[in-house]
């Protein structure tokens, strides 16, 4: 048997290739409260940019839909698998209890857990107030006023994405060409929130743009 074909040599080469491929970019875990809307949206981004499922995993919280349950599920999954460098918890303000607790818990655990490579895991909450759909509206219109989640849905359904409903497929494709507009509108909201000393807390607000940028910047890596 040739030395290069020895099982141990083949295994070492396989592990080396796997390690090199994995180090191309951070492994990312995205946990959302919804089983469909957010999961479909981020999965569509992953597929559009051909990001491997070994590097980007999207799932919903199995503990429940409150912000705190989303964060707790993400942290427990992190401790169980130890596979990630970055973890994002996608949460909505809506009328959920424990919203601030969820933000604080994610922040408190940022870089406190370590993966199997002994690297600190970045943990970030990605909140939207009132809901994830605000991010979609920002692709079409800047929103500065306080807005209820029902009005957000009406704007999408009646004006911007006719017939929109939660769990609809193909939303990233519909909105992709308007990303720069959404980034600009989200930045404007953030600037106002910072002036009011309410980052991530006021209505309207969203940090979904930050996660979308992370995923879009992975293309080609």
QUIBEL-V17835 format. One record per pair of residues at least 4 apart in sequence whose C-alpha atoms are under 6 Angstrom apart, sorted by the first residue. I is the first residue (numbers start at 0). J is the second residue. If there is no record, write none. Layout:
I/J  I/J
This chain:
14/18  25/84  26/54  26/55  26/83  26/84  27/54  27/55  27/83  27/85  27/86  28/55  28/56  28/86  29/57  29/86  29/87  30/58  30/59  30/88  31/59  31/60  31/88  31/89  32/59  32/60  32/64  32/69  33/59  34/59  35/39  35/166  36/165  36/166  38/42  39/43  40/171  43/47  45/49  45/50  48/218  52/56  60/69  60/72  62/68  63/68  65/95  66/90  66/98  66/101  67/97  67/101  68/72  70/88  77/81  81/114  81/115  82/114  84/120  85/120  85/121  86/122  87/123  87/124  88/124  88/125  89/125  89/126  90/126  91/126  91/127  91/128  91/130  92/128  92/129  93/129  93/130  100/104  105/122  105/123  105/124  109/121  109/122  110/119  110/120  110/121  112/119  112/120  113/117  113/118  113/119  113/120  114/118  125/206  125/207  126/205  126/206  127/131  127/204  127/205  128/202  128/203  128/204  129/148  130/148  137/141  137/181  137/184  138/177  138/180  138/181  141/184  145/202  145/203  153/157  154/158  155/159  155/160  156/160  156/161  156/162  156/163  157/161  171/175  181/185  192/197  192/198  193/197  193/198  197/201  212/216
